[in-house]
């Protein structure tokens, strides 16, 4: 299914680089590879899942499609809907970054601000979709979206056939479900390591207690992973089955990882990508002489956050 999805969406997304990081390899004693989804169209891996889902939905000729997003999914849906000539309405939380909001509007999509975080926006969007009989496109709680995200792993496996671990930032769990699930099939021994910000760690908490339940959230540099986890999300079962370890990182660790990576690798990343890097840096001692993949999930960061991190 993932390989078929990669063929389906290939004309609309980029095959992003798989790059060896000499700096992170030297620091850790591991062989560290980076899947650079910060170079993806719209600046995020989300273009993969959104494009896959919208291409399948377009066959049904929907009048309008509703979605909700912390920003990156919204940009991806706006991009793909413009390419496919589909009408969408995107619900966004008040916490969406300035950069992500401007990008969504630039693609011509209609937006509606609703709720404090992504969880609130999702609830409002689903209620609106149900009331008007429109299809709702979840940022993560959707099989076709998850399959689309997994296409990044399919590209990795075209270039490398053995990995000991993969570090992935986790919000709703769509990315880790897609990439982790595919890599587990191809490389059964691989360790899938989930990385979450301490300030907003819904999936980490759910895995710890064995069920999805409400938790407190605080502001985080990783706005792309922030917010509540939808009750009954299919990603919870995926994550239970494929995640081997789940790590928490502080805001200080996220900021340090972001600053160091931008300076050392001369490329822009957002807070969500820094979460995976910070998770790896926190866990360095376990991967000497091992082959590790870090998914650099996006580059959509506001000027305000970037200046705060780099100063």
C-alpha positions in Angstrom: 0.0 0.0 0.0 2.8 2.4 0.9 4.8 1.6 -2.3 1.6 2.1 -4.4 1.0 5.4 -2.6 4.5 6.6 -3.4 3.9 6.0 -7.1 0.5 7.7 -6.8 1.8 10.9 -5.3 5.2 11.1 -6.9 4.3 13.8 -9.4 3.2 16.1 -6.5 5.8 15.6 -3.9 9.6 15.6 -3.7 11.9 12.7 -3.1 13.7 14.3 -0.3 17.5 13.7 0.4 18.8 11.0 2.8 21.9 12.7 4.1 24.7 11.3 6.3 25.5 13.7 9.2 29.2 13.7 9.9 28.7 16.0 12.9 26.1 13.9 14.7 28.0 10.8 13.8 31.2 12.1 15.4 29.3 13.3 18.5 27.6 9.9 19.0 29.9 7.3 17.6 27.0 6.1 15.5 26.4 6.4 11.8 23.6 9.0 11.7 21.4 9.6 8.7 18.9 12.4 8.2 15.7 12.1 6.2 15.3 15.7 5.1 11.6 16.3 5.0 12.3 20.0 5.7 13.0 20.0 1.9 9.6 18.6 1.1 7.0 20.8 -0.8 5.3 23.0 1.8 8.3 22.5 4.0 7.0 19.4 5.8 6.3 15.7 5.5 2.6 16.4 5.8 2.4 16.9 2.0 2.8 13.2 1.6 -0.3 12.1 3.6 -2.5 15.0 2.5 -1.8 14.4 -1.2 -2.4 10.7 -0.9 -5.7 11.2 0.8 -6.9 14.0 -1.4 -6.1 12.1 -4.6 -8.3 9.2 -3.3 -11.0 11.6 -2.2 -11.0 13.4 -5.5 -12.3 10.3 -7.1 -15.6 10.8 -5.2 -15.9 14.4 -6.4 -16.7 16.0 -3.0 -18.3 19.4 -2.9 -16.0 20.5 -0.2 -13.4 19.0 2.2 -12.9 20.0 5.8 -9.7 19.6 7.8 -8.0 20.9 10.9 -4.3 21.6 11.5 -1.6 23.0 13.7 -0.3 24.4 10.5 1.8 22.0 8.5 -1.1 19.7 7.6 -3.1 22.8 6.6 -0.3 23.9 4.3 -0.1 20.5 2.8 -3.9 20.3 2.3 -4.0 23.8 0.8 -1.1 22.9 -1.6 -2.6 19.5 -2.7 -6.1 20.9 -3.0 -4.9 23.6 -5.3 -3.0 21.1 -7.5 -6.1 18.9 -7.6 -8.7 21.7 -7.9 -10.5 20.8 -4.7 -12.4 23.2 -2.4 -11.2 23.0 1.2 -11.9 24.8 4.5 -9.1 24.6 7.1 -9.7 25.0 10.8 -6.6 26.3 12.7 -5.9 26.8 16.4 -5.0 30.2 17.9 -1.5 28.9 18.5 -0.7 28.3 14.8 2.6 30.0 13.9 2.6 33.2 11.8 4.7 31.5 9.2 2.4 28.6 8.8 -0.8 30.7 8.7 0.7 32.9 5.9 1.7 29.9 3.9 -1.7 28.3 4.1 -3.4 31.6 2.9 -0.8 31.9 0.1 -2.0 28.7 -1.4 -5.5 30.2 -1.6 -7.2 28.1 1.0 -10.0 29.4 3.2 -9.2 29.3 6.9 -11.1 29.5 10.1 -9.4 30.1 13.5 -11.1 28.0 16.2 -9.8 26.8 19.6 -6.6 27.1 21.6 -4.8 24.0 20.3 -5.0 21.5 17.5 -7.3 19.3 19.5 -9.9 22.1 19.8 -9.6 22.9 16.1 -10.1 19.2 15.2 -13.3 19.1 17.3 -14.7 22.2 15.7 -13.8 21.0 12.2 -15.4 17.6 12.6 -18.6 19.2 14.0 -18.8 21.5 11.0 -18.1 18.7 8.6 -20.8 16.5 10.1 -23.4 19.3 10.2 -22.9 20.0 6.5 -22.2 16.5 5.3 -18.7 17.2 4.1 -15.8 14.7 4.3 -13.4 15.4 7.1 -9.7 14.9 6.5 -7.9 14.1 9.8 -4.2 15.3 10.2 -3.3 11.8 11.5 -6.4 9.6 12.3 -6.8 8.3 8.8 -5.4 5.2 7.2 -4.7 6.9 3.8 -2.9 9.8 5.5 -0.7 7.3 7.5 0.1 5.4 4.4 1.1 8.6 2.7 3.5 9.5 5.5 5.0 6.1 5.2 6.2 6.9 1.7 9.2 8.8 3.3 10.3 5.4 4.7 9.9 3.8 1.3 12.3 6.3 -0.1 14.8 5.6 2.7 14.7 1.9 2.0 15.5 2.6 -1.7 18.9 3.9 -0.5 19.7 2.0 2.7 18.8 -1.6 3.7 19.9 -1.7 7.3 19.1 0.5 10.3 19.3 0.0 14.0 17.0 2.8 15.1 14.9 5.6 13.9 14.0 8.7 15.9 10.7 10.4 15.1 8.9 13.3 16.7 5.3 12.4 17.8 2.2 14.5 17.9 -1.0 12.7 16.8 1.2 9.8 15.7 0.6 9.8 11.9 4.2 10.2 11.0 5.6 7.5 13.3 2.8 5.2 12.4 3.6 5.5 8.7 7.4 5.5 8.8 7.8 3.2 11.8 5.3 0.7 10.5 7.0 0.5 7.1 10.5 0.2 8.6 9.4 -2.5 11.0 8.1 -4.5 8.0 11.4 -4.1 6.1 13.8 -4.2 9.0 12.1 -6.1 11.9 15.0 -5.5 14.3 14.8 -1.7 14.0 14.1 0.2 17.2 11.5 2.9 16.8 12.0 5.7 19.2 9.3 8.2 19.7 10.2 11.8 20.8 7.8 14.2 22.4 8.1 17.7 24.0 7.4 17.6 27.8 5.0 20.5 27.4 2.6 18.6 25.1 3.0 14.8 25.1 -0.4 13.3 24.6 0.8 10.1 22.9 3.6 9.6 25.4 1.1 9.8 28.2 -1.4 7.5 26.4 1.2 4.9 25.9 2.2 5.1 29.5 -1.3 4.6 30.9 -2.6 2.3 28.1 -5.3 4.6 26.9 -6.0 8.0 25.4 -7.1 10.5 28.0 -7.0 14.3 28.4 -3.8 15.9 29.8 -2.5 19.4 30.4 -0.6 21.1 27.6 1.7 24.1 27.8 3.3 26.2 25.0 6.1 24.5 23.2 8.6 25.3 20.4 7.3 22.1 18.8 3.9 23.6 17.8 3.6 21.1 15.0 3.2 18.2 17.5 1.3 20.1 20.1 -2.2 19.5 21.3 -4.7 16.8 22.3 -4.9 13.3 20.8 -8.3 12.5 19.3 -10.2 9.9 21.3 -10.3 6.6 19.4 -7.4 7.5 17.1 -6.2 4.6 15.1 -2.6 5.9 15.6 -2.8 4.8 19.3 -2.9 1.1 18.3 -0.3 1.6 15.7 2.0 3.3 18.2 1.4 0.7 20.8 2.6 -2.0 18.4 5.6 -0.3 16.7 7.1 2.1 19.3 9.9 0.5 21.3 10.8 3.5 23.5 9.2 6.9 24.1 11.4 9.9 25.2 10.5 13.3 26.5 12.6 16.4 25.8 12.5 19.8 27.5 12.0 23.2 25.9 15.6 23.9 26.6 16.7 20.7 24.9 14.5 21.5 21.9 16.0 25.0 21.6 19.5 23.8 21.9 19.0 21.0 19.3 17.4 23.5 16.9 20.2 26.1 17.3 23.0 23.6 17.0 21.5 21.9 14.0 20.9 25.1 12.1 24.4 26.3 12.8 26.2 23.0 12.1 24.1 21.7 9.1 23.3 25.1 7.5 19.7 24.3 7.0 16.4 25.5 8.5 14.3 23.3 10.8 11.3 23.8 12.9 10.8 22.9 16.6 9.1 19.5 15.8 12.2 18.4 13.8 14.4 19.5 16.7 12.4 17.3 19.1 13.7 14.2 17.2 17.2 15.5 17.3 17.0 16.3 21.0 15.7 12.9 21.7 18.7 11.4 19.9 21.1 13.7 21.8 19.5 12.6 25.1 20.0 9.0 24.1 23.5 9.1 22.6 25.2 6.5 24.7 22.9 3.7 23.4 23.9 4.0 19.7 27.6 3.8 19.4 28.7 1.8 16.4 25.0 1.6 15.3 23.2 3.0 12.3 20.6 5.5 13.1 18.0 7.5 11.2 16.6 10.8 12.4 13.5 12.1 10.6 13.8 15.9 10.0 10.1 16.4 9.7 9.8 20.1 8.7 11.2 23.6 8.4 8.2 25.8 9.0 9.2 28.1 11.8 8.1 31.7 12.5 10.7 34.5 12.5 9.8 35.2 16.1 10.6 31.7 17.3 13.7 31.5 15.1 15.1 34.8 16.6 14.3 33.6 20.1 16.1 30.3 19.6 19.1 31.7 17.8 19.8 34.7 20.1 
